[in-house]
């Protein structure tokens, strides 16, 4: 029996299967080379295995002795890949960076030719790297534990019994039991199949499911979307085609992140700019000490080197990438404690950017399980209750069919001659029995998909009435001979779903935050509409029937602008709806739990799977709600907003420093003046105005709504603010240079000038910090107050002044320093207020 016996043939032509051995990704090729020795060993071991009786294997699976033999030969599905970055990768990413290389070279120069006190920045570099390694390692351990705890299981037949075991425990020749929603754990050859359809899009990129039959190959990483069957494992572990792809997919990866993309772009610009600026600074400092020949001859080149190092250290925003990584890692750990598994760290930022959430009804707004409500019998056919019992006991039964098992428990002994499993696309299943009490073809599915309006008006009217009460209605129909004559309605069965207690409150939160919502479900539109109203949706009508949905993208957009509740949506339509919403400029999140949601979850900007969902669904999602609680989503949004808003603040601090450091370095180099800071003085400036406050600001709560344009807003503040600080520094230093009360060449006057510019930059930069920390709460106010107190302490304690080579300026230089500093603070305040009115900075939290 074929689906064509029930409905017209699908006009969509299937694409020819692509040769999966061609155009392998580079990562796959490299993985295959790394595992070549193990492949050869596995092939050699396979040749030593005792032969397996094919009939016995298909009936009972492997015996305990056969499993032990394969484990001893290392013919298991274990692959030596971690679920996240290795410890070495974390160390490498935090230690061996471009900026750390430059700063490490500067540190070596200072230790060789200068005062060790000027190497203070080296401790900051080491602390940054150590903090980054520790925090990312903590995040790795937490996420690895969660990943192992909630890893998918494989279903196999061993010693005549069905068993569930870890994917790594699958061995060569195991018999896999494939059910709808399963992800295939190893390459295998189909032994038996009943309407088995496999989605290979994760491997091939082709979204159309492929029908598989006995003898066909199925590859690890693909998913069962319809039907069921058994398959004999053919290749395991490193030999499996998709092992490298699967390992790569499970490694630490970067989702499309506006923050990370913007910061990487900034770092790239600074890195390219450093090369000519460093050469210019070195030449300028040597010239300021009498020229290259004179400086080398007199030994003044040592002072020039220290000045150049100070300039280089100031230009590098060494903690910006660190704090961004820490923010993502800490957010992932925080969410893990709330039973939210973040499969890609920057995904918390992604949900904060979402402005459109598409919700599946079953399993998201409702709890997912179905309860039998009642039945209406139209034309009883002997044995119909036994057929329903057979449907309920089927190993591949969906939630609706499983609910029949509690009501109709007597499973018939008679075995069917043919069956067609339920499909989300066709909305029905069928089974055919031969001669006997159950003879004929039985179809169970959505009434409007199975029955015709001309012949079954009563049944369709009853179905419509049940849907109007928020019930799910399915019809059992029968015909005596498969494929011949019309189907006759036997009984209408109704089921109800329990709405999640947290659904209404969670949706209300999204509405208050300005996030648009759409419900897209495969259920009857009227049923979906009833549930939508119960969770607080406000709309007119009884929901939109997606069978009327146009295929043209522009026409679909018009429908989506008008409709928010859609029923009878097919899996392919869910994907098309997501793509259409993205074409409208929306950042789309999709929630779901069934394999029919996998396509949409994969193409959404943010795929969110329920913990009870199918393995294939969770595999393509970026967030998994492990305990299935929809109410966790607001906390995920809050974490994303905290990350975005706080990293933006931190970026403003670092880039303000980089701006003024670059400007004064270029200016001093062109004027061929001595650099106005010692490295140790810049260390105290960086620590008190950026490093310490940035670390705490990155971790404090922040509920500011997401606004696009992270890079533009950051540069709109940082560049003019940095320019103001640079002008203040050069104004004070120019006065000290032009009007020394003795001569600028003496050590005391040099220290006074350096102290004057250090005081200027400290106070003005602290004003920048105070502006960016607004609005003040007790923690941010305490943070700024602590930094101000630290500044006062450094200037008041004699030991600190001596250590940092600070001499309080006197006379005209002190008056100029105070006046310029006050003017700089006023300019920063005016800039902040101007940008706030323009919307470039925000106090709303």
PESUL-V353307 format. One record per residue. N is the residue number from 0. RES is the residue in one letter. OMEGA is omega as a letter, one per 30 degrees, with the letter a starting at -180 (999 if undefined). D_FIRST is the distance of its C-alpha to the first C-alpha in Angstrom with 2 decimals. Layout:
N_RES_OMEGA_D_FIRST + N_RES_OMEGA_D_FIRST
//
This chain:
0_X_a_0.00 + 1_X_l_3.82 + 2_X_a_6.96 + 3_X_l_8.22 + 4_X_a_6.80 + 5_X_a_9.24 + 6_X_l_11.93 + 7_X_a_13.74 + 8_X_l_13.27 + 9_X_a_15.66 + 10_X_a_18.71 + 11_X_l_20.03 + 12_X_l_20.23 + 13_X_l_19.91 + 14_X_l_23.26 + 15_X_a_23.85 + 16_X_a_24.49 + 17_X_l_28.18 + 18_X_a_30.20 + 19_X_l_30.99 + 20_X_a_34.07 + 21_X_l_35.92 + 22_X_l_38.25 + 23_X_l_38.36 + 24_X_a_40.43 + 25_X_a_43.97 + 26_X_l_43.53 + 27_X_a_40.75 + 28_X_l_42.97 + 29_X_l_45.92 + 30_X_l_43.95 + 31_X_l_42.76 + 32_X_a_46.39 + 33_X_a_47.63 + 34_X_a_45.15 + 35_X_a_45.71 + 36_X_a_47.80 + 37_X_l_45.27 + 38_X_a_42.51 + 39_X_l_44.67 + 40_X_a_45.49 + 41_X_l_41.83 + 42_X_l_41.01 + 43_X_a_44.04 + 44_X_a_43.07 + 45_X_a_39.51 + 46_X_a_41.07 + 47_X_a_43.00 + 48_X_l_40.08 + 49_X_a_39.43 + 50_X_a_36.21 + 51_X_l_33.14 + 52_X_a_31.02 + 53_X_a_27.47 + 54_X_l_25.84 + 55_X_l_28.26 + 56_X_a_27.81 + 57_X_a_24.04 + 58_X_a_24.64 + 59_X_a_27.83 + 60_X_a_28.63 + 61_X_l_32.24 + 62_X_l_35.19 + 63_X_a_38.22 + 64_X_l_40.24 + 65_X_l_37.73 + 66_X_a_37.62 + 67_X_l_41.44 + 68_X_a_41.66 + 69_X_l_39.63 + 70_X_l_41.65 + 71_X_l_44.82 + 72_X_a_43.67 + 73_X_l_42.93 + 74_X_l_39.29 + 75_X_a_38.35 + 76_X_a_36.74 + 77_X_l_40.08 + 78_X_a_41.33 + 79_X_l_44.97 + 80_X_l_44.48 + 81_X_a_45.77 + 82_X_l_43.93 + 83_X_a_46.89 + 84_X_l_50.00 + 85_X_l_52.09 + 86_X_l_55.64 + 87_X_l_57.04 + 88_X_l_55.00 + 89_X_l_56.37 + 90_X_a_59.91 + 91_X_a_59.59 + 92_X_a_58.31 + 93_X_a_61.20 + 94_X_a_64.03 + 95_X_l_63.58 + 96_X_l_63.44 + 97_X_a_65.38 + 98_X_l_67.59 + 99_X_l_68.26 + 100_X_l_69.30 + 101_X_a_71.77 + 102_X_l_73.05 + 103_X_l_73.34 + 104_X_l_75.48 + 105_X_l_77.62 + 106_X_l_78.02 + 107_X_l_79.20 + 108_X_a_81.73 + 109_X_a_83.14 + 110_X_a_83.56 + 111_X_a_85.29 + 112_X_a_87.70 + 113_X_l_87.79 + 114_X_l_88.32 + 115_X_l_85.64 + 116_X_l_85.63 + 117_X_l_84.04 + 118_X_a_81.09 + 119_X_a_79.96 + 120_X_l_76.90 + 121_X_l_75.70 + 122_X_l_75.17 + 123_X_l_73.11 + 124_X_l_70.92 + 125_X_l_70.50 + 126_X_l_69.80 + 127_X_a_67.16 + 128_X_a_65.40 + 129_X_l_65.71 + 130_X_l_64.40 + 131_X_a_61.45 + 132_X_a_60.57 + 133_X_a_60.98 + 134_X_l_58.97 + 135_X_l_56.06 + 136_X_l_56.09 + 137_X_l_55.97 + 138_X_l_53.02 + 139_X_a_51.30 + 140_X_a_51.85 + 141_X_a_50.56 + 142_X_l_47.41 + 143_X_l_46.76 + 144_X_l_47.05 + 145_X_a_44.63 + 146_X_l_42.16 + 147_X_a_42.31 + 148_X_a_42.12 + 149_X_l_38.97 + 150_X_l_37.37 + 151_X_l_33.58 + 152_X_l_32.47 + 153_X_l_30.02 + 154_X_a_27.76 + 155_X_l_27.97 + 156_X_l_27.55 + 157_X_l_30.98 + 158_X_l_32.31 + 159_X_a_29.17 + 160_X_l_29.56 + 161_X_l_28.08 + 162_X_l_30.95 + 163_X_a_31.71 + 164_X_a_34.39 + 165_X_a_36.05 + 166_X_a_34.44 + 167_X_a_37.60 + 168_X_l_37.16 + 169_X_a_33.94 + 170_X_l_34.91 + 171_X_l_33.87 + 172_X_l_30.95 + 173_X_l_29.98 + 174_X_l_26.34 + 175_X_l_25.19 + 176_X_a_22.79 + 177_X_l_21.15 + 178_X_l_20.33 + 179_X_l_20.04 + 180_X_a_23.57 + 181_X_l_24.84 + 182_X_a_27.00 + 183_X_a_26.68 + 184_X_a_30.15 + 185_X_l_30.38 + 186_X_a_28.94 + 187_X_l_26.26 + 188_X_a_23.77 + 189_X_l_20.18 + 190_X_l_19.72 + 191_X_a_16.22 + 192_X_l_13.89 + 193_X_a_10.99 + 194_X_a_10.40 + 195_X_l_14.15 + 196_X_a_16.22 + 197_X_l_19.94 + 198_X_a_22.81 + 199_X_a_25.52 + 200_X_l_27.83 + 201_X_a_30.58 + 202_X_a_30.87 + 203_X_a_30.05 + 204_X_a_30.71 + 205_X_a_27.43 + 206_X_a_25.73 + 207_X_l_22.22 + 208_X_a_19.87 + 209_X_l_18.70 + 210_X_a_15.24 + 211_X_l_16.15 + 212_X_a_14.88 + 213_X_a_16.89 + 214_X_l_20.30 + 215_X_l_20.53 + 216_X_l_23.63 + 217_X_a_23.86 + 218_X_l_27.32 + 219_X_a_29.47 + 220_X_l_29.93 + 221_X_a_26.38 + 222_X_l_24.32 + 223_X_a_20.86 + 224_X_l_19.71 + 225_X_l_16.12 + 226_X_l_14.11 + 227_X_a_15.98 + 228_X_l_16.91 + 229_X_a_20.03 + 230_X_l_22.41 + 231_X_a_25.70 + 232_X_a_28.63 + 233_X_l_30.00 + 234_X_a_32.85 + 235_X_l_34.77 + 236_X_a_37.68 + 237_X_a_39.67 + 238_X_a_37.45 + 239_X_a_34.35 + 240_X_a_33.89 + 241_X_a_33.91 + 242_X_l_36.69 + 243_X_l_39.33 + 244_X_a_37.31 + 245_X_l_36.55 + 246_X_l_40.20 + 247_X_a_41.38 + 248_X_a_39.19 + 249_X_l_40.62 + 250_X_l_44.19 + 251_X_a_46.63 + 252_X_a_45.67 + 253_X_l_47.08 + 254_X_l_45.12 + 255_X_a_46.52 + 256_X_l_49.72 + 257_X_a_52.32 + 258_X_a_54.99 + 259_X_l_54.37 + 260_X_a_53.96 + 261_X_a_57.18 + 262_X_l_59.14 + 263_X_l_58.04 + 264_X_l_59.22 + 265_X_a_62.54 + 266_X_l_63.01 + 267_X_l_62.37 + 268_X_a_64.99 + 269_X_a_67.50 + 270_X_l_66.92 + 271_X_a_67.67 + 272_X_a_70.64 + 273_X_a_72.15 + 274_X_l_73.05 + 275_X_a_75.62 + 276_X_l_76.80 + 277_X_l_77.56 + 278_X_l_79.57 + 279_X_a_81.39 + 280_X_a_82.21 + 281_X_l_83.51 + 282_X_a_85.74 + 283_X_a_86.94 + 284_X_l_87.89 + 285_X_l_89.74 + 286_X_l_91.57 + 287_X_l_92.42 + 288_X_l_94.22 + 289_X_a_96.39 + 290_X_a_94.01 + 291_X_a_92.23 + 292_X_a_95.37 + 293_X_a_97.43 + 294_X_a_94.65 + 295_X_a_94.05 + 296_X_a_97.77 + 297_X_a_98.54 + 298_X_l_95.53 + 299_X_l_94.37 + 300_X_l_91.09 + 301_X_l_90.03 + 302_X_l_90.33 + 303_X_l_88.51 + 304_X_l_85.61 + 305_X_l_85.40 + 306_X_l_85.45 + 307_X_l_82.70 + 308_X_l_80.61 + 309_X_l_81.14 + 310_X_a_79.94 + 311_X_a_76.81 + 312_X_a_75.88 + 313_X_a_76.24 + 314_X_a_73.84 + 315_X_l_70.87 + 316_X_a_68.51 + 317_X_a_67.76 + 318_X_a_66.24 + 319_X_l_63.87 + 320_X_l_60.89 + 321_X_a_61.66 + 322_X_l_61.62 + 323_X_l_58.42 + 324_X_l_56.68 + 325_X_a_58.25 + 326_X_l_57.12 + 327_X_a_53.47 + 328_X_l_53.71 + 329_X_l_55.47 + 330_X_l_52.98 + 331_X_l_50.10 + 332_X_l_51.99 + 333_X_l_52.81 + 334_X_l_49.18 + 335_X_l_48.13 + 336_X_l_50.45 + 337_X_l_48.54 + 338_X_l_45.19 + 339_X_a_44.15 + 340_X_l_43.13 + 341_X_a_44.21 + 342_X_l_42.21 + 343_X_a_44.51 + 344_X_a_48.10 + 345_X_l_48.82 + 346_X_l_45.73 + 347_X_l_48.12 + 348_X_a_49.87 + 349_X_a_46.63 + 350_X_l_45.83 + 351_X_l_49.41 + 352_X_a_48.82 + 353_X_l_45.65 + 354_X_l_46.15 + 355_X_l_42.57 + 356_X_l_40.26 + 357_X_a_36.59 + 358_X_l_35.25 + 359_X_a_31.81 + 360_X_a_32.01 + 361_X_l_30.07 + 362_X_l_31.97 + 363_X_l_34.79 + 364_X_l_36.30 + 365_X_a_34.69 + 366_X_l_34.60 + 367_X_l_30.85 + 368_X_a_30.18 + 369_X_l_28.80 + 370_X_a_30.41 + 371_X_a_29.06 + 372_X_a_31.09 + 373_X_a_30.03 + 374_X_l_27.56 + 375_X_a_27.70 + 376_X_a_26.00 + 377_X_a_25.25 + 378_X_a_23.60 + 379_X_l_23.34 + 380_X_a_20.66 + 381_X_l_21.65 + 382_X_a_20.33 + 383_X_l_19.46 + 384_X_l_21.98 + 385_X_l_20.56 + 386_X_l_17.13 + 387_X_l_19.20 + 388_X_l_21.11 + 389_X_l_18.07 + 390_X_a_17.19 + 391_X_a_20.89 + 392_X_a_21.23 + 393_X_a_18.34 + 394_X_a_20.12 + 395_X_a_18.52 + 396_X_l_19.34 + 397_X_a_21.04 + 398_X_a_24.34 + 399_X_l_23.04 + 400_X_a_20.69 + 401_X_l_23.54 + 402_X_l_25.87 + 403_X_a_23.99 + 404_X_a_25.05 + 405_X_a_28.66 + 406_X_a_28.05 + 407_X_a_25.43 + 408_X_a_26.36 + 409_X_a_25.27 + 410_X_a_22.15 + 411_X_l_20.49 + 412_X_a_20.87 + 413_X_l_17.63 + 414_X_a_14.99 + 415_X_l_11.29 + 416_X_l_8.94 + 417_X_l_6.20 + 418_X_l_7.23 + 419_X_a_7.78 + 420_X_l_11.59 + 421_X_l_14.07 + 422_X_l_15.41 + 423_X_a_18.88 + 424_X_a_18.01 + 425_X_l_15.28 + 426_X_l_16.90 + 427_X_l_14.10 + 428_X_l_11.64 + 429_X_l_9.13 + 430_X_a_8.74 + 431_X_l_7.87 + 432_X_a_10.94 + 433_X_a_11.99 + 434_X_l_15.49 + 435_X_a_17.97 + 436_X_a_19.29 + 437_X_a_16.11 + 438_X_l_13.93 + 439_X_a_11.32 + 440_X_a_9.14 + 441_X_a_11.44 + 442_X_l_11.86 + 443_X_a_14.92 + 444_X_a_16.63 + 445_X_a_19.44 + 446_X_a_20.31 + 447_X_l_21.17 + 448_X_a_17.85 + 449_X_a_15.77 + 450_X_l_18.28 + 451_X_a_20.30 + 452_X_a_24.08 + 453_X_a_24.77 + 454_X_a_23.03 + 455_X_a_23.33 + 456_X_a_26.77 + 457_X_a_27.87 + 458_X_a_25.08 + 459_X_l_25.43 + 460_X_l_29.20 + 461_X_l_29.02 + 462_X_l_26.89 + 463_X_l_29.50 + 464_X_l_32.29 + 465_X_l_30.89 + 466_X_l_30.44 + 467_X_l_34.02 + 468_X_l_35.15 + 469_X_a_33.61 + 470_X_l_30.73 + 471_X_a_27.12 + 472_X_l_24.95 + 473_X_a_21.26 + 474_X_l_19.59 + 475_X_a_17.42 + 476_X_a_15.62 + 477_X_l_14.00 + 478_X_a_12.88 + 479_X_a_13.36 + 480_X_a_10.57 + 481_X_l_6.98 + 482_X_a_7.47 + 483_X_l_11.05 + 484_X_a_14.09 + 485_X_l_15.10 + 486_X_l_14.45 + 487_X_l_17.63 + 488_X_l_19.43 + 489_X_a_20.28 + 490_X_l_22.37 + 491_X_a_23.65 + 492_X_a_24.46 + 493_X_a_27.16 + 494_X_l_28.30 + 495_X_l_31.37 + 496_X_l_32.38 + 497_X_a_35.89 + 498_X_l_37.62 + 499_X_a_39.51 + 500_X_a_43.20 + 501_X_a_44.25 + 502_X_a_41.94 + 503_X_a_44.35 + 504_X_a_47.35 + 505_X_l_45.66 + 506_X_l_44.47 + 507_X_l_47.98 + 508_X_a_49.40 + 509_X_l_47.34 + 510_X_l_48.42 + 511_X_l_52.04 + 512_X_l_51.74 + 513_X_l_50.59 + 514_X_l_47.01 + 515_X_a_44.44 + 516_X_l_41.27 + 517_X_l_37.81 + 518_X_l_34.90 + 519_X_a_31.49 + 520_X_l_28.61 + 521_X_a_24.92 + 522_X_l_25.85 + 523_X_a_26.77 + 524_X_a_29.99 + 525_X_l_31.98 + 526_X_l_31.20 + 527_X_a_32.19 + 528_X_l_35.30 + 529_X_l_36.42 + 530_X_a_36.23 + 531_X_l_38.01 + 532_X_l_40.84 + 533_X_l_41.19 + 534_X_l_41.85 + 535_X_l_44.40 + 536_X_l_42.67 + 537_X_a_44.57 + 538_X_l_42.69 + 539_X_l_42.15 + 540_X_a_39.04 + 541_X_a_35.80 + 542_X_a_34.34 + 543_X_l_32.73 + 544_X_a_29.08 + 545_X_l_27.93 + 546_X_l_25.34 + 547_X_a_28.56 + 548_X_l_29.80 + 549_X_l_31.01 + 550_X_l_30.05 + 551_X_a_33.63 + 552_X_a_35.65 + 553_X_l_38.75 + 554_X_l_36.98 + 555_X_l_35.14 + 556_X_l_38.58 + 557_X_l_39.90 + 558_X_a_37.20 + 559_X_l_37.87 + 560_X_a_41.59 + 561_X_a_41.02 + 562_X_l_38.26 + 563_X_a_38.29 + 564_X_a_35.46 + 565_X_l_31.95 + 566_X_a_28.65 + 567_X_l_24.98 + 568_X_l_25.84 + 569_X_l_23.15 + 570_X_l_24.09 + 571_X_l_24.91 + 572_X_l_27.04 + 573_X_l_28.88 + 574_X_a_29.93 + 575_X_l_30.96 + 576_X_l_32.97 + 577_X_a_34.80 + 578_X_l_35.65 + 579_X_l_36.81 + 580_X_l_39.07 + 581_X_l_40.48 + 582_X_l_41.25 + 583_X_l_43.29 + 584_X_a_45.46 + 585_X_l_44.07 + 586_X_a_43.85 + 587_X_l_40.52 + 588_X_l_39.50 + 589_X_l_35.96 + 590_X_l_35.20 + 591_X_l_31.90 + 592_X_a_30.26 + 593_X_l_26.50 + 594_X_l_24.68 + 595_X_l_23.90 + 596_X_a_27.70 + 597_X_a_28.21 + 598_X_a_28.26 + 599_X_l_30.79 + 600_X_a_32.83 + 601_X_a_33.12 + 602_X_l_34.44 + 603_X_l_36.69 + 604_X_l_40.36 + 605_X_l_40.09 + 606_X_a_36.85 + 607_X_a_37.36 + 608_X_l_34.90 + 609_X_a_35.17 + 610_X_a_35.95 + 611_X_a_33.01 + 612_X_l_30.61 + 613_X_a_28.01 + 614_X_a_29.63 + 615_X_l_28.27 + 616_X_a_29.79 + 617_X_a_33.15 + 618_X_a_33.21 + 619_X_a_33.45 + 620_X_l_35.86 + 621_X_l_39.61 + 622_X_l_40.41 + 623_X_l_38.77 + 624_X_a_39.95 + 625_X_l_39.90 + 626_X_l_40.54 + 627_X_a_38.30 + 628_X_l_41.31 + 629_X_a_41.06 + 630_X_l_44.83 + 631_X_a_45.53 + 632_X_l_44.86 + 633_X_l_48.35 + 634_X_l_49.97 + 635_X_l_47.98 + 636_X_a_49.19 + 637_X_l_52.69 + 638_X_l_52.65 + 639_X_l_51.52 + 640_X_l_54.28 + 641_X_a_56.81 + 642_X_a_55.96 + 643_X_a_56.13 + 644_X_a_59.30 + 645_X_l_61.16 + 646_X_l_60.34 + 647_X_l_61.53 + 648_X_a_64.81 + 649_X_l_65.18 + 650_X_l_64.47 + 651_X_l_67.18 + 652_X_a_69.66 + 653_X_a_68.95 + 654_X_l_68.86 + 655_X_l_72.04 + 656_X_a_73.74 + 657_X_a_72.32 + 658_X_a_73.51 + 659_X_l_77.07 + 660_X_l_77.25 + 661_X_a_76.27 + 662_X_a_78.66 + 663_X_l_81.66 + 664_X_l_80.94 + 665_X_a_80.97 + 666_X_a_84.01 + 667_X_a_86.00 + 668_X_a_85.17 + 669_X_l_86.33 + 670_X_a_89.50 + 671_X_l_90.00 + 672_X_l_90.82 + 673_X_a_90.32 + 674_X_a_86.99 + 675_X_a_87.70 + 676_X_l_85.80 + 677_X_l_85.80 + 678_X_a_82.42 + 679_X_l_83.28 + 680_X_l_84.02 + 681_X_l_80.66 + 682_X_l_79.05 + 683_X_l_80.48 + 684_X_a_79.43 + 685_X_a_75.85 + 686_X_a_75.61 + 687_X_a_77.08 + 688_X_a_75.66 + 689_X_a_72.24 + 690_X_a_71.20 + 691_X_a_71.85 + 692_X_a_70.98 + 693_X_a_67.86 + 694_X_a_66.49 + 695_X_l_66.91 + 696_X_a_65.81 + 697_X_a_62.51 + 698_X_a_61.73 + 699_X_l_63.09 + 700_X_l_60.90 + 701_X_a_60.23 + 702_X_a_58.03 + 703_X_l_58.78 + 704_X_l_55.87 + 705_X_l_54.40 + 706_X_l_55.91 + 707_X_l_54.73 + 708_X_a_57.35 + 709_X_a_58.35 + 710_X_a_60.14 + 711_X_a_61.90 + 712_X_a_63.18 + 713_X_a_64.32 + 714_X_l_66.28 + 715_X_l_67.71 + 716_X_a_69.43 + 717_X_a_70.04 + 718_X_l_71.65 + 719_X_l_74.26 + 720_X_l_74.87 + 721_X_l_75.40 + 722_X_l_77.68 + 723_X_l_79.76 + 724_X_l_80.16 + 725_X_l_81.12 + 726_X_l_83.70 + 727_X_l_85.21 + 728_X_a_85.44 + 729_X_l_87.05 + 730_X_l_89.44 + 731_X_a_90.79 + 732_X_l_90.89 + 733_X_l_92.57 + 734_X_l_95.29 + 735_X_a_95.81 + 736_X_a_95.93 + 737_X_a_98.28 + 738_X_l_100.61 + 739_X_a_101.05 + 740_X_l_104.03 + 741_X_l_105.09 + 742_X_a_102.90 + 743_X_a_99.13 + 744_X_a_99.78 + 745_X_a_101.04 + 746_X_a_98.62 + 747_X_a_99.36 + 748_X_l_98.74 + 749_X_a_95.54 + 750_X_l_94.29 + 751_X_l_95.33 + 752_X_l_93.39 + 753_X_l_90.31 + 754_X_a_90.64 + 755_X_a_90.95 + 756_X_l_87.75 + 757_X_l_85.96 + 758_X_a_87.03 + 759_X_a_85.93 + 760_X_l_82.46 + 761_X_a_82.02 + 762_X_a_82.93 + 763_X_l_81.10 + 764_X_l_77.95 + 765_X_l_78.14 + 766_X_l_78.27 + 767_X_l_75.09 + 768_X_a_73.55 + 769_X_l_74.76 + 770_X_a_73.26 + 771_X_a_69.83 + 772_X_a_69.84 + 773_X_f_70.09 + 774_X_a_69.52 + 775_X_l_71.37 + 776_X_a_70.24 + 777_X_a_72.18 + 778_X_a_70.41 + 779_X_l_70.76 + 780_X_l_74.33 + 781_X_a_75.14 + 782_X_a_73.70 + 783_X_l_75.81 + 784_X_l_78.87 + 785_X_l_78.50 + 786_X_l_78.47 + 787_X_l_81.57 + 788_X_l_83.28 + 789_X_l_82.40 + 790_X_l_84.03 + 791_X_a_87.16 + 792_X_l_87.27 + 793_X_a_87.11 + 794_X_a_89.94 + 795_X_a_92.01 + 796_X_a_91.89 + 797_X_a_94.33 + 798_X_a_92.31 + 799_X_l_89.22 + 800_X_l_91.34 + 801_X_a_92.83 + 802_X_a_89.50 + 803_X_l_87.92 + 804_X_a_91.17 + 805_X_l_91.71 + 806_X_a_95.15 + 807_X_a_95.37 + 808_X_a_96.64 + 809_X_l_99.88 + 810_X_a_101.74 + 811_X_a_100.25 + 812_X_l_97.14 + 813_X_a_96.22 + 814_X_l_96.80 + 815_X_l_94.71 + 816_X_a_91.92 + 817_X_a_91.85 + 818_X_a_91.94 + 819_X_a_89.25 + 820_X_l_87.00 + 821_X_l_87.37 + 822_X_l_86.62 + 823_X_l_83.51 + 824_X_l_82.23 + 825_X_l_82.87 + 826_X_l_81.03 + 827_X_l_77.97 + 828_X_l_78.03 + 829_X_l_78.26 + 830_X_a_75.42 + 831_X_a_73.21 + 832_X_l_73.98 + 833_X_a_73.41 + 834_X_l_70.00 + 835_X_l_69.07 + 836_X_l_69.79 + 837_X_a_67.68 + 838_X_a_64.78 + 839_X_l_65.01 + 840_X_a_65.77 + 841_X_l_64.77 + 842_X_a_66.23 + 843_X_a_63.42 + 844_X_999_61.82
//
